Structures are given as structure tokens and as C-alpha cells.
Amino acid sequence: MRNLPACILVILCLLCAGEPLLSPVAAADPFLHNKYGVDLIERGEIEKAIEQLEKAYSLYSSDPILKGNLATAYALQGQRLLDRKSYADAAGQFEKALVLFPDEPRYHLLRGIAFTLAKNFPLARHELQQARNLGGETAEGLYFLGRIHYEEGETDEALQNWEKAAALAPSDPSLAKLLERMRREQAVETRMERGHSSRFIVSYDAGEVKTGIALDVLDVLETAYNSVGTDLGYFPEARVPVILYTKRDYREVTRSPNWSGGLYDGKIRIPIGGLVEITPDLRATLRHEYTHAVVRDLSRGNCPVWLNEGLAELQGRQELNPPLTELGRAIRTGGYLPLRKLENGFTSLGSSEVRLAYEESYAVVNFMVSSYGWYRVRGILTYIGEGLPVGEAINRGLADLGLDYDGVFGEWLEYMKREYGGEKQG
């Protein structure tokens, strides 16, 4: 959860504030189990602690300290699962705490956070509203209510909630930065028209983008929804917001590098102003950016950039497949890039290296899909989503083939050298 505002970090401290982890000195079995459970919590062994505290509570359920300790342990385990991006499991732990303390606002808040991050927005709204009703407005609750509005394309409501959150947490720099970005977006998007299909919401400047083009964009994305979903075995339930900009507005809002032709940051953002028809390049870009939305959900935002971009390029190149000019040259000269250099992003690379990075990422992923099958690639994404590092995820996903991270790269490189005539490196 390292990308969330700092106000969220106070929650972990609050977990222990309401029900102190005290253990009465007594010889009765429930108190011995409780003492052992408290010791385990202090050692960070939360799952084992829960076992002991559940035994204590089952033996003496009328004791408020045993009840409070068990609820706190559930919430701490839920917090751990949130950190691992196991959002549904985290919500389950917070629900257990709520069974014990149904009127505790912070447990409703935490469950609402888990549902928000899982994109289960109806349940998230309910829990966040319950937290507000029971405990009043908090910066944390307002931030996540704003996030729900934002992801559903309701930018005015998102801004209102985030402004209230910033007023309650004026020292949080991440909220201030969020508001600054949001106001840039609002300056452009307030004049936009909106349309929608079953799975997408599109916003566009009617003075720059014809309504027919916007509707055609929705058609392209609906097609991508089905075909990309079939390949990756995942079909998002929440509508995906899409913003169509002029090139000037795109640069102003996104502050993206000059080579960027689109991006996905929770919304698909495309510079499109002036086009009079859907071109193959635009089809490829839309398919590319939508793939990022699917990969983010499957990997829970943990996907290394080369795998993320490789999957997006693989899908986009079904519409437009230019030659791998930079990669062919790099293979022949030994100038290819190590995959580990491509795990964290391309923004620090020069323009020629950026082209090589995209081409190489595509070529590696295309090789993986062709050689190992979509189902194994899906498995790797699932393991990444469970919090495994990419190397371990590849090891598990390709365990039946006896391959690891370096083995995949080595097989791909040998294949590419045969294709492009590269020399083996000593």
C-alpha cells in the first residue's frame, strides 16, 4: 500500500488503540491461551496468535478483554493481507472483527478500504458510509470515497471528497499532490462530453473529437474487452474510464514524456484530437492500454514493467505489427537489454532505448505465450498478484517445465539469435 496517502498509515496504530492487548493474570485456560496469543502478536506471528485467541474466546466469551484481543488480531491480519494486496481475504478478516464489534467504525473503514481496492464499489460504499455514520468523517474514509467516485468517472464528487480529506489532514503531502493533479484534470475535463457502453465510460472534448469517433472508440474497446479477456482469463466488472484529449491537453494533464502515445493510470488516456476516423494505430493503442487495465487487476499492481508492456504490446500488435528494427539490431550486436533492467520502468531511457525496451518486452512475452501457453503466463500473473517476486512467480508458473527467470531469458535469447543471426556471447 505504499502508494496510498500517508493518512492511511495511521490505521495500523489505531488497531491497538481501542482494545489494549492486556492479559489478566490467572491460571484459567482461556487466560493462558490469551497470554500466549498476546505474546505471539508481539512477535509478529499473527496467524498463530489468532488460533490461541480464538481458543481463549471460545472458553470465556463474556470477557471483554479476550473479545477485544481477538478482534484486534483479526484486524492486524487483515492489515497484513491488505499490504499483500489480498483484498478479498483482508475483507474477510475485518468482517470477523465486525462480528465481535459491529459498531466499531474503524473495522467498517478497513473493510471499506479492502473492498475499494478490490473494486467492489457497492460494498465499499456501504462500509465506508457505515464508518462515517458511526465515527464521523475521517481523512481515510473521505480519501477512499473519493477514489470510488474517481474510478467511476465522477470527478466532481471525487474532488469534493479529497478536498475534505485534505482539510482534515493538512500535513499529508500526498493528498496535496493528489489535489493538484486532480485540478489539472478538472480544468480540461469539465468541458468534456460523456458517453458509455456496457464496460467503458468515455469523456471527450466535443469541439475537438467528433461524437462518432468517441462511439467508435467504445466499439474498439468492447471488442478488446472480449478478446483480451479470453486470452488472460479475466473480465473486469467495473466500467473502465477513458479520456480522449487533444495532444496539448494530454501533455498538460499527464505530464508524460514526449514519446508517450497513451497511458493507463486507472483511466485510459489517449491523445486523439483531430482524428476523423479510427486508424490501425489508434486501435492498437486502445487495445494496448486496455491490456494494462487487465494486467493491473490480475497482478494487483505488482507486474514488472517488461511483462506488463510485453503483454500490452502483444495485444496491440494484433492491430498493427511494425517490424522489430531496434531489437533485430540489438540481437545482432549483443546490445539487447537485461530483463531485470526493465522491471521498474522505461522513463529513464533514451528514445532509441525506449523503442528497444518495448520491442524486447513484446518479443519475450510473445515467445513465452507461443512456447509455454497462455495458461502458464496467466499463472505467473496470478502468482505476482499474490505478492510473489517476479522470479519466484516464474519459477512456480513454469515449474513443470523446470524453468526459472534466467532460463526463460536464455531460451528466448537463443531463439532470437537463430532468427536474427546474432553471435553467441562468450
GUTORFI-565885 format. One record per residue (C-alpha): residue number from 1; residue in one letter; y, z, x. Coordinates in Angstrom, 2 decimals, always signed. Example, Ala and Ser with C-alpha at 12.3 -4.5 7.8 and 13.67 -1.06 7.14 Angstrom:
<nodes>
{node 1 "A" {-4.50 +7.80 +12.30}}
{node 2 "S" {-1.06 +7.14 +13.67}}
</nodes>
This chain:
<nodes>
{node 1 "M" {+0.00 +0.00 +0.00}}
{node 2 "R" {+2.26 -0.37 +2.98}}
{node 3 "N" {+4.46 -2.95 +1.23}}
{node 4 "L" {+5.45 -0.64 -1.64}}
{node 5 "P" {+8.80 +1.18 -1.74}}
{node 6 "A" {+9.00 +4.49 +0.09}}
{node 7 "C" {+9.44 +6.36 -3.19}}
{node 8 "I" {+5.77 +5.72 -3.92}}
{node 9 "L" {+4.70 +7.70 -0.86}}
{node 10 "V" {+5.80 +10.99 -2.41}}
{node 11 "I" {+2.94 +10.78 -4.89}}
{node 12 "L" {+0.32 +11.92 -2.40}}
{node 13 "C" {+2.37 +15.03 -1.67}}
{node 14 "L" {+2.74 +15.73 -5.38}}
{node 15 "L" {-1.00 +15.63 -5.91}}
{node 16 "C" {-1.41 +19.01 -4.32}}
{node 17 "A" {+1.81 +20.49 -5.68}}
{node 18 "G" {+0.73 +21.30 -9.23}}
{node 19 "E" {-2.73 +22.84 -8.79}}
{node 20 "P" {-2.90 +24.62 -5.42}}
{node 21 "L" {-6.20 +24.42 -3.62}}
{node 22 "L" {-6.98 +28.14 -3.82}}
{node 23 "S" {-10.45 +29.64 -3.79}}
{node 24 "P" {-10.91 +33.15 -5.21}}
{node 25 "V" {-12.88 +35.47 -3.01}}
{node 26 "A" {-16.04 +36.13 -4.95}}
{node 27 "A" {-19.75 +35.89 -4.47}}
{node 28 "A" {-20.47 +33.92 -7.65}}
{node 29 "D" {-21.93 +30.45 -7.11}}
{node 30 "P" {-19.02 +28.49 -8.67}}
{node 31 "F" {-16.56 +30.06 -6.27}}
{node 32 "L" {-18.79 +29.38 -3.29}}
{node 33 "H" {-19.03 +25.73 -4.34}}
{node 34 "N" {-15.27 +25.71 -4.83}}
{node 35 "K" {-14.62 +27.17 -1.38}}
{node 36 "Y" {-16.90 +24.61 +0.23}}
{node 37 "G" {-15.19 +21.84 -1.74}}
{node 38 "V" {-11.75 +23.01 -0.62}}
{node 39 "D" {-12.93 +23.07 +3.00}}
{node 40 "L" {-14.26 +19.51 +2.63}}
{node 41 "I" {-10.92 +18.32 +1.23}}
{node 42 "E" {-9.11 +19.83 +4.20}}
{node 43 "R" {-11.49 +17.90 +6.47}}
{node 44 "G" {-10.83 +14.69 +4.56}}
{node 45 "E" {-14.35 +14.42 +3.10}}
{node 46 "I" {-13.18 +13.84 -0.46}}
{node 47 "E" {-16.38 +12.41 -1.97}}
{node 48 "K" {-18.46 +15.34 -0.75}}
{node 49 "A" {-15.74 +17.70 -1.93}}
{node 50 "I" {-15.92 +16.22 -5.42}}
{node 51 "E" {-19.66 +16.92 -5.57}}
{node 52 "Q" {-19.08 +20.58 -4.76}}
{node 53 "L" {-16.10 +20.97 -7.07}}
{node 54 "E" {-17.97 +19.32 -9.95}}
{node 55 "K" {-20.78 +21.86 -9.46}}
{node 56 "A" {-18.25 +24.69 -9.45}}
{node 57 "Y" {-16.56 +23.46 -12.62}}
{node 58 "S" {-19.87 +22.91 -14.43}}
{node 59 "L" {-20.78 +26.54 -13.75}}
{node 60 "Y" {-17.43 +28.04 -14.78}}
{node 61 "S" {-15.35 +25.51 -16.72}}
{node 62 "S" {-12.92 +28.08 -18.10}}
{node 63 "D" {-11.47 +28.91 -14.69}}
{node 64 "P" {-8.10 +27.13 -14.31}}
{node 65 "I" {-8.24 +27.02 -10.51}}
{node 66 "L" {-11.65 +25.32 -10.43}}
{node 67 "K" {-10.42 +22.86 -13.03}}
{node 68 "G" {-7.23 +22.16 -11.09}}
{node 69 "N" {-9.02 +21.71 -7.79}}
{node 70 "L" {-11.44 +19.20 -9.29}}
{node 71 "A" {-8.62 +17.19 -10.88}}
{node 72 "T" {-6.73 +17.15 -7.59}}
{node 73 "A" {-9.83 +15.93 -5.76}}
{node 74 "Y" {-10.26 +13.09 -8.26}}
{node 75 "A" {-6.62 +12.12 -7.76}}
{node 76 "L" {-6.92 +12.22 -3.97}}
{node 77 "Q" {-9.97 +9.98 -4.14}}
{node 78 "G" {-8.05 +7.65 -6.45}}
{node 79 "Q" {-5.22 +7.52 -3.90}}
{node 80 "R" {-7.71 +6.55 -1.20}}
{node 81 "L" {-9.08 +3.78 -3.38}}
{node 82 "L" {-5.54 +2.54 -4.03}}
{node 83 "D" {-4.99 +2.35 -0.28}}
{node 84 "R" {-8.19 +0.28 -0.01}}
{node 85 "K" {-6.94 -1.92 -2.88}}
{node 86 "S" {-9.93 -0.97 -5.04}}
{node 87 "Y" {-7.65 -0.73 -8.04}}
{node 88 "A" {-10.20 -0.57 -10.88}}
{node 89 "D" {-12.16 +2.18 -9.11}}
{node 90 "A" {-8.92 +4.06 -8.45}}
{node 91 "A" {-8.01 +3.91 -12.14}}
{node 92 "G" {-11.41 +5.42 -12.91}}
{node 93 "Q" {-10.73 +8.40 -10.66}}
{node 94 "F" {-7.33 +9.02 -12.23}}
{node 95 "E" {-8.97 +8.82 -15.67}}
{node 96 "K" {-11.33 +11.63 -14.63}}
{node 97 "A" {-8.31 +13.72 -13.67}}
{node 98 "L" {-6.73 +12.95 -17.04}}
{node 99 "V" {-9.83 +14.12 -18.90}}
{node 100 "L" {-9.17 +17.53 -17.36}}
{node 101 "F" {-5.36 +17.41 -17.71}}
{node 102 "P" {-4.47 +14.84 -20.41}}
{node 103 "D" {-0.79 +15.84 -20.45}}
{node 104 "E" {-0.23 +15.65 -16.69}}
{node 105 "P" {+2.40 +12.91 -16.15}}
{node 106 "R" {+1.59 +12.15 -12.53}}
{node 107 "Y" {-2.02 +11.25 -13.38}}
{node 108 "H" {-0.77 +8.83 -16.02}}
{node 109 "L" {+1.66 +7.46 -13.44}}
{node 110 "L" {-1.06 +6.93 -10.85}}
{node 111 "R" {-3.36 +5.29 -13.37}}
{node 112 "G" {-0.47 +3.05 -14.41}}
{node 113 "I" {+0.09 +2.08 -10.77}}
{node 114 "A" {-3.59 +1.20 -10.36}}
{node 115 "F" {-3.55 -0.98 -13.47}}
{node 116 "T" {-0.32 -2.67 -12.39}}
{node 117 "L" {-1.79 -3.59 -9.02}}
{node 118 "A" {-4.95 -4.82 -10.77}}
{node 119 "K" {-2.69 -6.96 -13.02}}
{node 120 "N" {-3.99 -5.26 -16.15}}
{node 121 "F" {-0.48 -5.12 -17.53}}
{node 122 "P" {-1.16 -3.89 -21.11}}
{node 123 "L" {-2.97 -0.77 -19.87}}
{node 124 "A" {-0.42 -0.35 -17.08}}
{node 125 "R" {+2.47 -0.33 -19.56}}
{node 126 "H" {+0.68 +2.24 -21.71}}
{node 127 "E" {+0.02 +4.62 -18.82}}
{node 128 "L" {+3.49 +4.28 -17.34}}
{node 129 "Q" {+5.05 +4.92 -20.74}}
{node 130 "Q" {+2.85 +7.99 -21.18}}
{node 131 "A" {+4.04 +9.26 -17.81}}
{node 132 "R" {+7.65 +8.71 -18.89}}
{node 133 "N" {+7.11 +10.44 -22.24}}
{node 134 "L" {+5.52 +13.48 -20.62}}
{node 135 "G" {+7.57 +13.81 -17.45}}
{node 136 "G" {+10.74 +11.78 -17.84}}
{node 137 "E" {+11.87 +8.78 -15.82}}
{node 138 "T" {+10.90 +8.61 -12.14}}
{node 139 "A" {+11.69 +6.09 -9.44}}
{node 140 "E" {+7.98 +5.36 -9.07}}
{node 141 "G" {+7.42 +4.67 -12.74}}
{node 142 "L" {+10.53 +2.53 -13.06}}
{node 143 "Y" {+9.57 +0.50 -9.99}}
{node 144 "F" {+6.18 -0.38 -11.43}}
{node 145 "L" {+7.54 -1.09 -14.91}}
{node 146 "G" {+9.97 -3.46 -13.20}}
{node 147 "R" {+7.13 -5.04 -11.28}}
{node 148 "I" {+5.25 -5.75 -14.51}}
{node 149 "H" {+8.34 -7.39 -16.02}}
{node 150 "Y" {+8.88 -9.38 -12.82}}
{node 151 "E" {+5.33 -10.71 -12.68}}
{node 152 "E" {+5.57 -11.72 -16.34}}
{node 153 "G" {+8.77 -13.65 -15.67}}
{node 154 "E" {+11.07 -11.13 -17.42}}
{node 155 "T" {+13.58 -10.90 -14.60}}
{node 156 "D" {+16.42 -9.25 -16.55}}
{node 157 "E" {+14.16 -6.37 -17.56}}
{node 158 "A" {+12.77 -6.12 -14.02}}
{node 159 "L" {+16.27 -5.85 -12.57}}
{node 160 "Q" {+17.26 -3.16 -15.09}}
{node 161 "N" {+14.26 -1.00 -14.18}}
{node 162 "W" {+14.75 -1.44 -10.45}}
{node 163 "E" {+18.44 -0.55 -10.69}}
{node 164 "K" {+17.48 +2.68 -12.47}}
{node 165 "A" {+14.83 +3.35 -9.82}}
{node 166 "A" {+17.37 +2.84 -7.02}}
{node 167 "A" {+19.77 +5.25 -8.73}}
{node 168 "L" {+17.04 +7.90 -8.75}}
{node 169 "A" {+16.03 +7.16 -5.13}}
{node 170 "P" {+19.28 +6.08 -3.42}}
{node 171 "S" {+17.92 +6.73 +0.09}}
{node 172 "D" {+14.99 +4.31 -0.32}}
{node 173 "P" {+15.91 +1.20 +1.76}}
{node 174 "S" {+13.07 -0.89 +0.35}}
{node 175 "L" {+14.46 -0.57 -3.17}}
{node 176 "A" {+17.90 -1.62 -1.92}}
{node 177 "K" {+16.36 -4.65 -0.21}}
{node 178 "L" {+14.40 -5.49 -3.36}}
{node 179 "L" {+17.56 -5.40 -5.46}}
{node 180 "E" {+19.43 -7.62 -3.00}}
{node 181 "R" {+16.65 -10.24 -3.21}}
{node 182 "M" {+16.45 -9.90 -6.98}}
{node 183 "R" {+20.17 -10.50 -7.40}}
{node 184 "R" {+19.92 -13.67 -5.30}}
{node 185 "E" {+17.19 -14.88 -7.61}}
{node 186 "Q" {+19.17 -13.93 -10.71}}
{node 187 "A" {+22.22 -15.86 -9.54}}
{node 188 "V" {+20.11 -19.02 -9.61}}
{node 189 "E" {+17.57 -18.35 -12.34}}
{node 190 "T" {+19.86 -17.11 -15.12}}
{node 191 "R" {+20.92 -20.70 -15.80}}
{node 192 "M" {+17.36 -21.97 -15.96}}
{node 193 "E" {+15.38 -23.14 -18.96}}
{node 194 "R" {+11.84 -21.89 -19.50}}
{node 195 "G" {+8.59 -23.33 -20.76}}
{node 196 "H" {+4.98 -22.24 -20.69}}
{node 197 "S" {+1.38 -23.28 -21.03}}
{node 198 "S" {-1.68 -21.13 -21.56}}
{node 199 "R" {-1.76 -19.93 -17.93}}
{node 200 "F" {+1.70 -20.59 -16.47}}
{node 201 "I" {+5.38 -19.89 -17.15}}
{node 202 "V" {+7.82 -22.42 -15.67}}
{node 203 "S" {+11.56 -21.94 -15.08}}
{node 204 "Y" {+13.77 -24.87 -14.12}}
{node 205 "D" {+17.39 -25.99 -13.98}}
{node 206 "A" {+17.67 -28.49 -16.83}}
{node 207 "G" {+20.65 -30.09 -15.12}}
{node 208 "E" {+18.57 -30.93 -12.06}}
{node 209 "V" {+14.98 -31.12 -13.33}}
{node 210 "K" {+14.01 -33.13 -16.38}}
{node 211 "T" {+12.08 -31.27 -19.04}}
{node 212 "G" {+9.36 -33.90 -18.86}}
{node 213 "I" {+8.86 -33.17 -15.15}}
{node 214 "A" {+8.59 -29.45 -15.86}}
{node 215 "L" {+5.95 -30.10 -18.51}}
{node 216 "D" {+4.08 -32.39 -16.12}}
{node 217 "V" {+4.11 -29.60 -13.54}}
{node 218 "L" {+2.42 -27.34 -16.09}}
{node 219 "D" {-0.24 -30.00 -16.69}}
{node 220 "V" {-0.94 -30.30 -12.96}}
{node 221 "L" {-1.24 -26.53 -12.65}}
{node 222 "E" {-3.55 -26.24 -15.66}}
{node 223 "T" {-5.85 -28.77 -14.01}}
{node 224 "A" {-5.68 -26.80 -10.76}}
{node 225 "Y" {-6.45 -23.59 -12.66}}
{node 226 "N" {-9.79 -25.03 -13.77}}
{node 227 "S" {-10.84 -26.82 -10.59}}
{node 228 "V" {-9.71 -24.21 -8.06}}
{node 229 "G" {-11.20 -21.52 -10.27}}
{node 230 "T" {-14.52 -23.33 -10.31}}
{node 231 "D" {-14.60 -23.55 -6.52}}
{node 232 "L" {-13.55 -19.95 -5.91}}
{node 233 "G" {-15.24 -18.43 -8.95}}
{node 234 "Y" {-12.08 -16.76 -10.22}}
{node 235 "F" {-9.72 -17.44 -13.12}}
{node 236 "P" {-6.60 -15.19 -13.25}}
{node 237 "E" {-5.95 -13.68 -16.66}}
{node 238 "A" {-2.21 -13.07 -16.25}}
{node 239 "R" {+0.16 -16.02 -16.52}}
{node 240 "V" {+1.48 -17.22 -13.17}}
{node 241 "P" {+5.29 -17.68 -12.95}}
{node 242 "V" {+6.51 -20.99 -11.49}}
{node 243 "I" {+10.12 -21.66 -10.40}}
{node 244 "L" {+11.38 -25.21 -9.81}}
{node 245 "Y" {+14.50 -25.27 -7.61}}
{node 246 "T" {+16.94 -27.67 -6.07}}
{node 247 "K" {+16.45 -27.77 -2.30}}
{node 248 "R" {+19.69 -25.86 -1.76}}
{node 249 "D" {+18.78 -23.11 -4.22}}
{node 250 "Y" {+15.28 -22.87 -2.78}}
{node 251 "R" {+16.64 -22.15 +0.70}}
{node 252 "E" {+19.19 -19.68 -0.67}}
{node 253 "V" {+16.70 -17.70 -2.76}}
{node 254 "T" {+13.64 -17.73 -0.49}}
{node 255 "R" {+15.32 -17.74 +2.96}}
{node 256 "S" {+12.24 -19.70 +4.06}}
{node 257 "P" {+12.02 -21.82 +7.24}}
{node 258 "N" {+13.18 -25.44 +7.09}}
{node 259 "W" {+9.63 -26.79 +7.19}}
{node 260 "S" {+8.62 -24.89 +4.04}}
{node 261 "G" {+7.91 -27.16 +1.07}}
{node 262 "G" {+6.89 -24.36 -1.28}}
{node 263 "L" {+5.69 -20.79 -1.27}}
{node 264 "Y" {+3.85 -18.20 -3.29}}
{node 265 "D" {+5.04 -14.59 -3.30}}
{node 266 "G" {+3.83 -13.54 -6.73}}
{node 267 "K" {+5.60 -16.61 -8.12}}
{node 268 "I" {+5.05 -20.26 -7.20}}
{node 269 "R" {+8.40 -21.50 -5.86}}
{node 270 "I" {+8.89 -25.23 -5.32}}
{node 271 "P" {+11.99 -27.29 -4.30}}
{node 272 "I" {+11.81 -30.19 -6.74}}
{node 273 "G" {+15.34 -31.13 -7.84}}
{node 274 "G" {+15.96 -34.86 -8.26}}
{node 275 "L" {+12.35 -35.99 -8.72}}
{node 276 "V" {+11.82 -38.36 -11.63}}
{node 277 "E" {+8.01 -38.32 -11.57}}
{node 278 "I" {+5.11 -36.26 -10.27}}
{node 279 "T" {+4.27 -37.58 -6.80}}
{node 280 "P" {+0.98 -37.09 -4.93}}
{node 281 "D" {+2.85 -34.84 -2.51}}
{node 282 "L" {+4.05 -32.61 -5.36}}
{node 283 "R" {+0.57 -32.49 -6.87}}
{node 284 "A" {-0.79 -31.40 -3.50}}
{node 285 "T" {+1.91 -28.75 -3.09}}
{node 286 "L" {+1.34 -27.31 -6.57}}
{node 287 "R" {-2.39 -27.14 -6.01}}
{node 288 "H" {-1.83 -25.59 -2.57}}
{node 289 "E" {+0.48 -22.86 -3.84}}
{node 290 "Y" {-1.69 -22.06 -6.84}}
{node 291 "T" {-4.64 -21.55 -4.49}}
{node 292 "H" {-2.61 -18.86 -2.74}}
{node 293 "A" {-2.34 -17.02 -6.07}}
{node 294 "V" {-6.12 -17.07 -6.48}}
{node 295 "V" {-6.79 -16.06 -2.87}}
{node 296 "R" {-4.33 -13.17 -3.09}}
{node 297 "D" {-6.15 -11.76 -6.10}}
{node 298 "L" {-9.62 -12.22 -4.63}}
{node 299 "S" {-8.70 -10.75 -1.23}}
{node 300 "R" {-6.27 -8.22 -2.71}}
{node 301 "G" {-3.59 -9.48 -0.38}}
{node 302 "N" {-5.64 -8.92 +2.79}}
{node 303 "C" {-6.62 -12.52 +3.61}}
{node 304 "P" {-5.84 -13.65 +7.18}}
{node 305 "V" {-3.32 -16.47 +7.19}}
{node 306 "W" {-5.63 -19.12 +8.67}}
{node 307 "L" {-8.20 -18.57 +5.90}}
{node 308 "N" {-5.53 -18.36 +3.20}}
{node 309 "E" {-3.74 -21.52 +4.35}}
{node 310 "G" {-7.02 -23.28 +5.08}}
{node 311 "L" {-8.23 -22.77 +1.52}}
{node 312 "A" {-4.85 -23.86 +0.13}}
{node 313 "E" {-4.82 -26.97 +2.33}}
{node 314 "L" {-8.39 -27.80 +1.35}}
{node 315 "Q" {-7.38 -27.77 -2.31}}
{node 316 "G" {-4.07 -29.58 -1.76}}
{node 317 "R" {-5.72 -32.33 +0.26}}
{node 318 "Q" {-7.75 -33.28 -2.79}}
{node 319 "E" {-4.48 -34.83 -3.99}}
{node 320 "L" {-3.03 -36.04 -0.68}}
{node 321 "N" {-5.00 -36.06 +2.57}}
{node 322 "P" {-2.88 -37.12 +5.58}}
{node 323 "P" {-4.57 -37.64 +8.97}}
{node 324 "L" {-5.09 -34.68 +11.30}}
{node 325 "T" {-2.85 -36.09 +14.02}}
{node 326 "E" {-1.89 -32.87 +15.78}}
{node 327 "L" {-5.40 -31.43 +15.59}}
{node 328 "G" {-7.03 -34.55 +16.97}}
{node 329 "R" {-4.69 -34.46 +19.95}}
{node 330 "A" {-5.30 -30.74 +20.47}}
{node 331 "I" {-9.07 -31.13 +20.40}}
{node 332 "R" {-8.95 -33.94 +22.95}}
{node 333 "T" {-6.70 -31.98 +25.31}}
{node 334 "G" {-8.04 -28.46 +24.73}}
{node 335 "G" {-4.77 -27.40 +23.10}}
{node 336 "Y" {-6.26 -26.00 +19.90}}
{node 337 "L" {-5.22 -22.52 +18.76}}
{node 338 "P" {-7.49 -19.45 +18.75}}
{node 339 "L" {-8.13 -18.35 +15.16}}
{node 340 "R" {-7.10 -14.80 +15.95}}
{node 341 "K" {-3.63 -16.12 +16.84}}
{node 342 "L" {-3.43 -17.50 +13.29}}
{node 343 "E" {-4.34 -14.34 +11.40}}
{node 344 "N" {-0.83 -12.98 +10.84}}
{node 345 "G" {+1.40 -15.95 +10.08}}
{node 346 "F" {+2.94 -19.20 +11.28}}
{node 347 "T" {+6.65 -18.39 +11.05}}
{node 348 "S" {+6.99 -17.67 +14.78}}
{node 349 "L" {+5.51 -21.06 +15.74}}
{node 350 "G" {+7.47 -24.18 +16.65}}
{node 351 "S" {+7.42 -27.17 +14.31}}
{node 352 "S" {+4.62 -29.02 +16.13}}
{node 353 "E" {+2.56 -25.82 +16.41}}
{node 354 "V" {+3.08 -25.19 +12.68}}
{node 355 "R" {+1.59 -28.60 +11.88}}
{node 356 "L" {-1.30 -27.88 +14.22}}
{node 357 "A" {-1.83 -24.45 +12.64}}
{node 358 "Y" {-2.06 -25.91 +9.13}}
{node 359 "E" {-4.34 -28.74 +10.24}}
{node 360 "E" {-6.61 -26.43 +12.21}}
{node 361 "S" {-6.80 -23.88 +9.39}}
{node 362 "Y" {-7.76 -26.63 +6.97}}
{node 363 "A" {-10.35 -28.10 +9.32}}
{node 364 "V" {-12.04 -24.74 +9.95}}
{node 365 "V" {-12.23 -23.88 +6.25}}
{node 366 "N" {-13.39 -27.38 +5.32}}
{node 367 "F" {-16.15 -27.03 +7.93}}
{node 368 "M" {-17.12 -23.61 +6.54}}
{node 369 "V" {-17.33 -24.87 +2.97}}
{node 370 "S" {-19.25 -28.01 +3.97}}
{node 371 "S" {-21.64 -26.18 +6.30}}
{node 372 "Y" {-22.12 -22.80 +4.62}}
{node 373 "G" {-21.22 -23.42 +0.96}}
{node 374 "W" {-18.53 -22.21 -1.40}}
{node 375 "Y" {-20.55 -19.17 -2.43}}
{node 376 "R" {-20.56 -17.80 +1.13}}
{node 377 "V" {-16.83 -18.40 +1.50}}
{node 378 "R" {-16.29 -16.60 -1.81}}
{node 379 "G" {-18.39 -13.75 -0.46}}
{node 380 "I" {-16.19 -13.50 +2.63}}
{node 381 "L" {-13.08 -13.27 +0.43}}
{node 382 "T" {-14.73 -10.58 -1.68}}
{node 383 "Y" {-15.56 -8.51 +1.40}}
{node 384 "I" {-11.98 -8.90 +2.63}}
{node 385 "G" {-10.82 -7.72 -0.79}}
{node 386 "E" {-12.97 -4.63 -0.38}}
{node 387 "G" {-10.96 -3.77 +2.72}}
{node 388 "L" {-13.18 -5.10 +5.50}}
{node 389 "P" {-11.51 -6.71 +8.53}}
{node 390 "V" {-12.00 -10.46 +8.63}}
{node 391 "G" {-14.51 -10.28 +11.46}}
{node 392 "E" {-16.74 -7.85 +9.60}}
{node 393 "A" {-16.31 -9.79 +6.35}}
{node 394 "I" {-17.52 -12.97 +8.08}}
{node 395 "N" {-20.43 -11.08 +9.64}}
{node 396 "R" {-21.56 -9.87 +6.22}}
{node 397 "G" {-20.84 -13.09 +4.38}}
{node 398 "L" {-22.84 -15.14 +6.88}}
{node 399 "A" {-25.44 -12.52 +7.77}}
{node 400 "D" {-28.30 -14.69 +6.51}}
{node 401 "L" {-27.21 -17.38 +8.98}}
{node 402 "G" {-26.80 -14.98 +11.88}}
{node 403 "L" {-23.16 -15.99 +12.45}}
{node 404 "D" {-20.10 -13.95 +13.34}}
{node 405 "Y" {-16.38 -14.73 +13.71}}
{node 406 "D" {-16.72 -16.27 +17.17}}
{node 407 "G" {-19.89 -18.08 +16.14}}
{node 408 "V" {-18.12 -19.83 +13.26}}
{node 409 "F" {-15.27 -20.93 +15.50}}
{node 410 "G" {-17.73 -22.10 +18.15}}
{node 411 "E" {-19.76 -24.20 +15.70}}
{node 412 "W" {-16.57 -25.71 +14.29}}
{node 413 "L" {-15.22 -26.50 +17.75}}
{node 414 "E" {-18.41 -28.24 +18.84}}
{node 415 "Y" {-18.33 -30.32 +15.67}}
{node 416 "M" {-14.68 -31.27 +16.22}}
{node 417 "K" {-15.33 -32.24 +19.84}}
{node 418 "R" {-18.06 -34.60 +18.68}}
{node 419 "E" {-15.71 -36.07 +16.07}}
{node 420 "Y" {-12.67 -36.44 +18.34}}
{node 421 "G" {-14.29 -36.86 +21.74}}
{node 422 "G" {-12.94 -33.65 +23.22}}
{node 423 "E" {-14.23 -32.37 +26.52}}
{node 424 "K" {-16.18 -29.14 +26.64}}
{node 425 "Q" {-14.16 -26.38 +28.23}}
{node 426 "G" {-15.68 -24.64 +31.21}}
</nodes>
